C-alpha cells in the first residue's frame, strides 16, 4: 500500500513521486537536503492544489 490513510494524500503522492524519480536519477538521493526538499514539496503542493481548484471545459484548456 503506497498511501496511508492517516497521511495527507497530496503529501503522500509527492513523497512517492519524489522517491520514484530519485530511483531513476542516479546520485540525486545523496544530494537531497532537507531545505531543498521542503521547497520542492511546497512548490509541487502549490501546483497540485491549483490544478485541483481549476475547472477545465476542454482538453485544450487543460493542456494550456
Secondary structure, 3 states (H helix, E strand, C coil): CCCCCCCCHHHHHHHHHHHHHHHHCCCHHHHCCHHHHHHHHHHHHHHHHHHHCCCCCCHHHHHC
